[in-house]
């Protein structure tokens, strides 16, 4: 699927980084973001704030159109509602504390190791086939941290 005719260098970098860390192909990761974009536009069309996973929600209101170099473009009024996780992590970083980030990283590394150990046990001593991005590395529990009203100091 190629819904987006163009995307920024920052978008390419993000997709490429996720591809490298997850073992999924660039196209698979890009496809996930394209589906997320469809879900978010659906949320907007239904008059709801757009959910940005783990970060919060973005409320968008159309204000007017403007003409820029002969092209019409919407002017928007936006408001961001940050998630409890975002508040927690930013607060910790500001305080010089990295507990939540380290916990997320620890869960990620543990899941990667468990995946490879289980794969090795399953495959025995036979030469392991390259995954070919068909069996993505699991991130189950990747964000397995306590998040919510109780978790915020």
Backbone as CSV, one residue per row, in Angstrom:
resi,resn,N_x,N_y,N_z,CA_x,CA_y,CA_z,C_x,C_y,C_z
1,UNK,0.852,-1.165,0.000,0.000,0.000,0.000,0.896,1.226,0.000
2,UNK,0.563,2.223,-0.772,1.309,3.460,-0.810,0.326,4.622,-0.831
3,UNK,-0.232,4.911,0.327,-1.236,5.971,0.428,-0.634,7.360,0.339
4,UNK,0.583,7.502,0.821,1.191,8.811,0.897,2.134,9.026,-0.277
5,UNK,1.816,10.001,-1.145,2.663,10.234,-2.308,4.052,10.741,-1.931
6,UNK,4.154,11.421,-0.801,5.450,11.920,-0.354,5.452,11.971,1.165
7,UNK,6.622,11.894,1.724,6.758,12.070,3.161,8.124,12.680,3.416
8,UNK,8.273,13.288,4.575,9.477,14.060,4.891,10.658,13.154,5.208
9,UNK,11.822,13.764,5.247,13.031,13.032,5.649,12.893,12.541,7.087
10,UNK,12.248,13.336,7.947,12.021,12.903,9.330,11.135,11.659,9.363
11,UNK,10.093,11.637,8.507,9.221,10.460,8.427,10.023,9.234,7.981
12,UNK,10.844,9.410,6.951,11.680,8.303,6.452,12.611,7.794,7.543
13,UNK,13.231,8.725,8.281,14.149,8.338,9.351,13.415,7.532,10.424
14,UNK,12.239,8.003,10.822,11.463,7.309,11.850,11.080,5.912,11.394
15,UNK,10.550,5.794,10.182,10.136,4.491,9.659,11.349,3.566,9.546
16,UNK,12.467,4.092,9.057,13.674,3.284,8.907,14.199,2.812,10.261
17,UNK,14.176,3.686,11.252,14.646,3.319,12.593,13.770,2.222,13.191
18,UNK,12.458,2.379,13.085,11.546,1.351,13.598,11.757,0.046,12.846
19,UNK,11.952,0.119,11.547,12.216,-1.066,10.742,13.462,-1.796,11.247
20,UNK,14.515,-1.051,11.481,15.771,-1.637,11.949,15.612,-2.278,13.321
21,UNK,14.950,-1.587,14.241,14.812,-2.099,15.606,13.846,-3.269,15.707
22,UNK,12.814,-3.275,14.873,11.771,-4.294,15.003,12.000,-5.522,14.145
23,UNK,12.794,-5.388,13.089,12.966,-6.496,12.172,11.904,-6.534,11.088
24,UNK,10.974,-5.589,11.120,9.962,-5.484,10.073,10.561,-4.720,8.893
25,UNK,10.054,-4.971,7.711,10.556,-4.252,6.552,10.114,-2.799,6.601
26,UNK,10.815,-1.963,5.851,10.468,-0.542,5.748,9.024,-0.402,5.276
27,UNK,8.635,-1.189,4.279,7.279,-1.113,3.723,6.221,-1.534,4.748
28,UNK,6.529,-2.541,5.574,5.574,-2.967,6.602,5.353,-1.859,7.627
29,UNK,6.424,-1.248,8.084,6.314,-0.172,9.076,5.581,1.013,8.466
30,UNK,5.932,1.365,7.246,5.264,2.475,6.561,3.769,2.176,6.431
31,UNK,3.432,0.926,6.132,2.027,0.532,6.034,1.285,0.707,7.340
32,UNK,1.932,0.389,8.451,1.307,0.577,9.767,1.007,2.055,9.990
33,UNK,1.959,2.926,9.670,1.728,4.358,9.828,0.623,4.849,8.898
34,UNK,0.544,4.298,7.703,-0.515,4.703,6.780,-1.883,4.288,7.317
35,UNK,-1.977,3.087,7.892,-3.243,2.666,8.500,-3.572,3.525,9.711
36,UNK,-2.561,3.875,10.496,-2.776,4.760,11.643,-3.321,6.106,11.168
37,UNK,-2.772,6.610,10.085,-3.252,7.864,9.524,-4.716,7.755,9.100
38,UNK,-5.094,6.639,8.494,-6.500,6.427,8.116,-7.407,6.429,9.344
39,UNK,-6.967,5.758,10.388,-7.744,5.724,11.634,-7.871,7.139,12.197
40,UNK,-6.780,7.885,12.163,-6.803,9.238,12.711,-7.700,10.164,11.899
41,UNK,-7.690,10.048,10.574,-8.596,10.865,9.768,-10.048,10.470,10.016
42,UNK,-10.283,9.202,10.260,-11.635,8.753,10.604,-12.072,9.391,11.921
43,UNK,-11.168,9.427,12.891,-11.482,10.075,14.165,-11.829,11.542,13.945
44,UNK,-11.064,12.224,13.094,-11.341,13.628,12.792,-12.702,13.783,12.116
45,UNK,-12.980,12.924,11.123,-14.256,12.999,10.398,-15.447,12.784,11.334
46,UNK,-15.249,11.980,12.384,-16.313,11.727,13.356,-16.392,12.824,14.411
47,UNK,-15.542,13.841,14.289,-15.572,14.958,15.235,-14.846,14.691,16.533
48,UNK,-14.004,13.670,16.545,-13.267,13.307,17.754,-11.824,13.782,17.683
49,UNK,-11.184,13.952,18.841,-9.745,14.231,18.821,-9.006,13.046,18.197
50,UNK,-7.887,13.344,17.580,-7.057,12.307,16.963,-6.158,11.713,18.037
51,UNK,-6.234,10.407,18.205,-5.391,9.715,19.177,-3.988,9.534,18.607
52,UNK,-2.996,9.949,19.374,-1.593,9.718,19.025,-1.073,8.751,20.086
53,UNK,-0.950,7.469,19.726,-0.625,6.451,20.726,0.544,6.841,21.629
54,UNK,0.327,6.651,22.916,1.277,6.880,23.992,1.566,8.354,24.270
55,UNK,1.200,9.260,23.376,1.513,10.675,23.566,0.319,11.511,23.985
56,UNK,-0.857,11.238,23.421,-2.030,12.022,23.776,-3.019,12.104,22.638
57,UNK,-3.726,13.218,22.574,-4.751,13.409,21.545,-4.646,14.837,21.016
58,UNK,-4.960,14.976,19.740,-4.890,16.259,19.072,-6.276,16.632,18.570
59,UNK,-6.801,17.749,19.087,-8.080,18.260,18.602,-7.781,19.230,17.460
60,UNK,-8.505,19.061,16.360,-8.281,19.893,15.179,-9.582,20.577,14.802
61,UNK,-9.481,21.887,14.562,-10.640,22.659,14.119,-10.232,23.465,12.886
62,UNK,-11.033,23.353,11.837,-10.794,24.130,10.623,-11.091,25.590,10.917
63,UNK,-10.192,26.493,10.513,-10.393,27.919,10.726,-10.771,28.616,9.416
64,UNK,-9.923,28.487,8.402,-10.167,29.119,7.106,-9.178,28.560,6.097
65,UNK,-9.303,29.022,4.872,-8.336,28.681,3.837,-7.428,29.865,3.595
66,UNK,-6.181,29.579,3.187,-5.269,30.626,2.767,-4.634,30.198,1.453
67,UNK,-4.206,31.166,0.686,-3.585,30.911,-0.600,-2.086,31.113,-0.460
68,UNK,-1.320,30.066,-0.695,0.139,30.137,-0.605,0.716,29.686,-1.936
69,UNK,1.410,30.609,-2.598,2.017,30.341,-3.909,1.041,29.673,-4.864
70,UNK,-0.178,30.175,-4.877,-1.189,29.683,-5.800,-1.890,28.409,-5.361
71,UNK,-1.562,27.903,-4.176,-2.192,26.682,-3.668,-3.016,26.990,-2.421
72,UNK,-4.220,26.478,-2.406,-5.111,26.666,-1.265,-4.716,25.674,-0.164
73,UNK,-4.617,26.198,1.055,-4.271,25.354,2.191,-5.104,25.765,3.397
74,UNK,-5.551,24.779,4.150,-6.376,25.038,5.336,-5.531,25.614,6.456
75,UNK,-6.123,26.542,7.165,-5.548,27.062,8.406,-6.316,26.378,9.529
76,UNK,-5.588,25.786,10.454,-6.204,24.988,11.510,-5.938,25.579,12.876
77,UNK,-6.872,25.335,13.773,-6.666,25.601,15.190,-6.517,24.234,15.830
78,UNK,-5.441,24.046,16.575,-5.191,22.744,17.186,-4.985,22.888,18.687
79,UNK,-5.307,21.821,19.378,-5.067,21.747,20.819,-4.627,20.324,21.131
80,UNK,-3.537,20.220,21.879,-2.988,18.911,22.218,-3.287,18.584,23.677
81,UNK,-3.824,17.389,23.905,-4.071,16.903,25.264,-3.063,15.793,25.534
82,UNK,-2.080,16.079,26.398,-1.021,15.116,26.624,-1.491,13.949,27.488
83,UNK,-0.909,12.782,27.208,-1.238,11.571,27.957,-0.513,11.574,29.300
84,UNK,-0.964,10.713,30.177,-0.298,10.560,31.477,1.131,10.050,31.280
85,UNK,1.345,9.171,30.300,2.695,8.662,30.029,3.614,9.800,29.599
86,UNK,3.161,10.648,28.701,3.979,11.768,28.238,4.339,12.686,29.403
87,UNK,3.350,13.014,30.239,3.610,13.866,31.391,4.630,13.227,32.325
88,UNK,4.468,11.930,32.554,5.371,11.201,33.458,6.797,11.204,32.932
89,UNK,6.967,10.860,31.644,8.311,10.763,31.082,8.973,12.132,31.001
90,UNK,8.263,13.143,30.537,8.845,14.489,30.443,9.214,14.997,31.833
91,UNK,8.339,14.769,32.807,8.647,15.179,34.183,9.876,14.486,34.725
92,UNK,9.985,13.180,34.455,11.160,12.433,34.911,12.434,12.947,34.247
93,UNK,12.362,13.201,32.950,13.537,13.705,32.238,13.957,15.063,32.804
94,UNK,12.986,15.923,33.041,13.271,17.247,33.608,13.930,17.124,34.976
95,UNK,13.529,16.105,35.744,14.088,15.879,37.082,15.381,15.072,37.056
96,UNK,15.851,14.720,35.849,17.075,13.921,35.739,16.856,12.450,36.038
97,UNK,15.628,11.996,35.954,15.268,10.611,36.256,14.854,9.928,34.951
98,UNK,15.387,8.757,34.702,15.078,8.040,33.473,14.415,6.692,33.736
99,UNK,13.776,6.520,34.894,13.232,5.215,35.273,12.256,4.643,34.250
100,UNK,11.304,5.443,33.782,10.298,4.927,32.848,10.931,4.576,31.514
101,UNK,11.781,5.455,30.994,12.463,5.174,29.719,13.312,3.916,29.859
102,UNK,14.046,3.799,30.947,14.880,2.607,31.153,14.032,1.354,31.290
103,UNK,12.877,1.461,31.939,11.968,0.326,32.069,11.447,-0.111,30.705
104,UNK,11.083,0.851,29.864,10.607,0.539,28.516,11.727,-0.133,27.716
105,UNK,12.927,0.420,27.799,14.072,-0.149,27.088,14.382,-1.558,27.601
106,UNK,14.338,-1.739,28.910,14.596,-3.051,29.510,13.573,-4.073,29.003
107,UNK,12.298,-3.696,28.995,11.266,-4.609,28.491,11.497,-4.951,27.024
108,UNK,11.911,-3.956,26.243,12.181,-4.187,24.825,13.322,-5.191,24.658
109,UNK,14.433,-4.970,25.346,15.594,-5.856,25.230,15.245,-7.263,25.724
110,UNK,14.541,-7.364,26.857,14.148,-8.679,27.369,13.272,-9.421,26.362
111,UNK,12.323,-8.727,25.764,11.451,-9.366,24.773,12.233,-9.815,23.553
112,UNK,13.213,-9.013,23.121,14.041,-9.399,21.982,14.816,-10.675,22.322
113,UNK,15.427,-10.703,23.503,16.207,-11.878,23.907,15.323,-13.117,24.037
114,UNK,14.154,-12.967,24.667,13.239,-14.093,24.800,12.795,-14.612,23.441
115,UNK,12.564,-13.717,22.523,12.163,-14.121,21.176,13.243,-14.992,20.555
116,UNK,14.501,-14.522,20.619,15.585,-15.280,20.007,15.853,-16.595,20.727
117,UNK,15.746,-16.594,22.052,15.928,-17.840,22.810,14.845,-18.839,22.431
118,UNK,13.595,-18.395,22.407,12.498,-19.290,22.037,12.645,-19.779,20.611
119,UNK,13.083,-18.904,19.711,13.272,-19.310,18.318,14.379,-20.349,18.214
120,UNK,15.474,-20.137,18.960,16.596,-21.074,18.939,16.176,-22.421,19.518
121,UNK,15.427,-22.411,20.623,14.941,-23.659,21.215,13.995,-24.378,20.263
122,UNK,13.192,-23.625,19.564,12.225,-24.211,18.628,12.929,-24.796,17.415
123,UNK,13.956,-24.117,16.934,14.666,-24.558,15.735,15.774,-25.554,16.050
124,UNK,16.086,-25.729,17.309,17.154,-26.649,17.675,18.491,-26.143,17.195
125,UNK,19.359,-27.084,16.866,20.696,-26.694,16.421,20.784,-26.554,14.922
126,UNK,19.660,-26.647,14.252,19.689,-26.502,12.806,19.981,-25.054,12.443
127,UNK,20.513,-24.873,11.264,20.813,-23.520,10.806,19.514,-22.730,10.728
128,UNK,19.497,-21.592,11.399,18.297,-20.772,11.455,18.094,-20.072,10.119
129,UNK,16.882,-20.157,9.622,16.536,-19.440,8.406,16.414,-17.966,8.737
130,UNK,16.806,-17.117,7.806,16.596,-15.691,7.986,15.106,-15.437,8.046
131,UNK,14.690,-14.620,8.997,13.265,-14.382,9.195,12.625,-13.730,7.992
132,UNK,13.394,-13.041,7.190,12.832,-12.410,6.012,11.666,-11.483,6.340
133,UNK,11.680,-10.961,7.564,10.630,-10.030,8.009,9.243,-10.658,8.001
134,UNK,9.178,-11.978,8.013,7.870,-12.629,8.041,7.420,-12.908,9.463
135,UNK,8.355,-12.991,10.400,8.025,-13.218,11.802,8.558,-12.040,12.597
136,UNK,7.741,-11.005,12.771,8.240,-9.820,13.466,8.593,-10.126,14.916
137,UNK,9.579,-9.422,15.385,9.977,-9.540,16.777,8.846,-9.007,17.629
138,UNK,8.505,-9.738,18.651,7.391,-9.327,19.495,7.798,-8.172,20.389
139,UNK,6.897,-7.256,20.574,7.113,-6.175,21.534,6.028,-6.247,22.604
140,UNK,5.446,-7.430,22.779,4.414,-7.606,23.802,5.005,-7.203,25.146
141,UNK,4.333,-6.309,25.797,4.817,-5.839,27.082,5.850,-4.735,26.963
142,UNK,6.101,-4.275,25.756,7.100,-3.240,25.516,6.815,-2.014,26.371
143,UNK,5.563,-1.622,26.460,5.169,-0.494,27.294,4.488,-1.008,28.558
144,UNK,5.025,-2.067,29.097,4.451,-2.690,30.284,4.912,-1.929,31.525
145,UNK,4.543,-0.655,31.584,4.859,0.160,32.740,3.556,0.669,33.320
146,UNK,3.587,0.982,34.590,2.383,1.477,35.241,2.139,2.914,34.821
147,UNK,1.039,3.122,34.127,0.718,4.447,33.629,-0.703,4.760,34.033
148,UNK,-0.892,5.912,34.542,-2.238,6.322,34.936,-2.136,7.345,36.030
149,UNK,-3.268,7.706,36.542,-3.312,8.734,37.579,-2.424,8.353,38.763
150,UNK,-2.433,7.055,39.149,-1.665,6.612,40.313,-0.160,6.685,40.065
151,UNK,0.229,6.572,38.775,1.646,6.501,38.452,2.306,7.874,38.435
152,UNK,1.524,8.917,38.450,2.079,10.264,38.386,2.283,10.790,39.788
153,UNK,3.510,11.233,40.045,3.810,11.757,41.391,3.221,13.124,41.585
